[in-house]
Amino acid sequence: MLFHITQTHTAESCPKDEGGSKSLYDPNVVGLKVIGIFGAFAEHEIYYLVETDDMEAIQKFLFPGFKRCTCRITPVVEEPIDK
């Protein structure tokens, strides 16, 4: 299953000088495949597209950013809706 994740932090908690955006997630979680990572860095938002069937894997993926970020996790699909 695909999930679109929006991860947001404040300017005050920005990791720019403390490991950067890569410090906010763990790309090596078993059972989770990262499809893409995109940033709107001036807005302090990062967008992830991940594939997994395990919600716990998503929690582990996001765990490094738990103390400085909030997240919105949305299941998404590639197929269009039929009429």
Stockholm file with secondary structure:
# STOCKHOLM 1.0

chainA/1-83         MLFHITQTHTAESCPKDEGGSKSLYDPNVVGLKVIGIFGAFAEHEIYYLVETDDMEAIQKFLFPGFKRCTCRITPVVEEPIDK
#=GR chainA/1-83 SS CEEEEEEEECSTTCCTTTTCGGGGCCTTCTTCEEEEEEEEGGGTEEEEEEECSCHHHHHHHHGGGTTTEEEEEEEECSSCCCC
#=GC SS_cons        CEEEEEEEECSTTCCTTTTCGGGGCCTTCTTCEEEEEEEEGGGTEEEEEEECSCHHHHHHHHGGGTTTEEEEEEEECSSCCCC
//
